[in-house]
Amino acid sequence: MALTITNLSKVYPNGVRALKNLSLTIGNNMFGLLGPNGAGKSSLMRTIATLQDPDSGSIDLNGMNVLTQKGEVRKLLGYLPQEFGVYPRMSAVDMLNHLAILKGVTVASERQGRRI
């Protein structure tokens, strides 16, 4: 799976510039994203994962335009941030059922054993 990012920029409403003309190509291999706090790592990951839009630039994931084909990208890509907020008293199985229902798998028998 190849990832190509071209001239990606993001400035938040409060004026913080998170990404400035970032270009990057990652082939089909493992890749680490390292940098100090405030370097834009989380902003980049949220943008790749379709959780926020950039101000400019493009992202291609395995031939898909991440910015215009969000639904297709979400079927292929998962994202688990460092700080993952869930309901504190909900079991893992209940959480998976909840997420499946949000994705439209509303019949319980269909959720059993299905990968979403």
C-alpha positions, 0 to 999 in steps of 0.5 A: 500500500503506497501513500503519497502526500503532496504539498499538504498544509493545515492552519487551525482557526486559532492561527497554529500552523500544523502542516506547511507544504508537507510532501512525502512518499511511503511505499509498502513498508513500515514507517515511523513518524517521530517529532517533538510535541507540536510538530504536526504528527497528530494533525497529519495522522488525523488528515490521512485518516479523513478526520479533518480536511487540510487547507491545501494539498493532496493525499493518495493512498493506494490509488485513492484520493483521500480527500474525495474518496473518504468512504473508500479510504475508511474501509481500508484504513484504521486509525487508533490515536495515542489518546483513545477516548471510549466510554469507561464502563463499556466492554470491548465487545459492547464497543465493537457492537456500537461501532458496527451499528454506527457503520450500518450493521444493525442486525446482531447476527450480521455482526457476529464474526464480521470484520468491519 
